[in-house]
Amino acid sequence: MDKAYIAGRTPVRVDLVKGQKYAWCSCGASENQPWCDGSHKGTKFTPTVFVAEETKSVGMCMCKLSEKPQFCDGNHKRIKG
């Protein structure tokens, strides 16, 4: 796998909890999107692990093209087709 799979063409809203650790799927193959389930094993991809700085609802990137992984930056709008 050289390129990430497009898991979705729009962001998914999730509620993050301050202080909780998350692992965002960067490869697009996880069955538990937007979270990592280990499907990247054997590829060049690794999850983006982060701790929520505050409790809030956010848009998580599903196209895997964001320049601000793990959060949506609107790059899904550039997907053709």
N, C-alpha and C positions, 0 to 999 in steps of 0.2 A: 504494500500500500504506500504509494508515493504522495498522494493527495488525500486530504480529509474528505470523507463522504459528507454530502449536504444532508443533514438530518431534518431540516425544515427550512422553509422559505420565509418564515416570519419568526420573530422572537417569541419565547414563551415566558409568561409572567410567573415569578416564584416569590414566595415570601421568605426572606433571609432573617435569621435570628442572630442578634449581636453576640459575638463570641463563639458562634458555632463554626466548625470547620467543614468546608465543602470541597469536592473534587469535580471540577467541570470537565466533561468529555471534550477533548480537542480533536479526536479522530473521526467522530461522527458515527462510529459503529456501535456504540452502546445501545442496549435495549432499554436503558433506564434514562433516556435523555431528559434534561441536559447533563445528567450526572454520569460519571465514569463507572463502568461495571467490569473493567479489566479487558475489554475487547481489543485494546490497543497492543496487548502483549505480542511481541515478535515484530513490531513495527517501530518506526522512528518516533512515534507519537508518545507523549506522556500527558497525564491530566494536569490541569492548572488547579493547584491546591491553594485555597485562600480561607481566611477567617473573616467573617462578616464584621465590618466596623460598626454597623448599626442595624437595628431591626427595621426592615423596610421591604417594599415590593419592588422588584427590579425586572428588567427585560434581559433574559439570558440569550446569548447568541446560539442559534441553531444551524446557521449556514456554515459556520466555522471559518468565515472570511473576515471577521471583525479584527480591526487593528487594536482593539482594546479587550482582548480575550479576558474574560469570559462574558463580558457584557456586550449587548447589541450596540453597534455604532451606525446602523443603517446600510451596511454594505450588501445586505441581502437584496436590496433594490437593484443592484447591478447584475443580478443573475438573469441570464437570458433563457427564454423558453418557458 
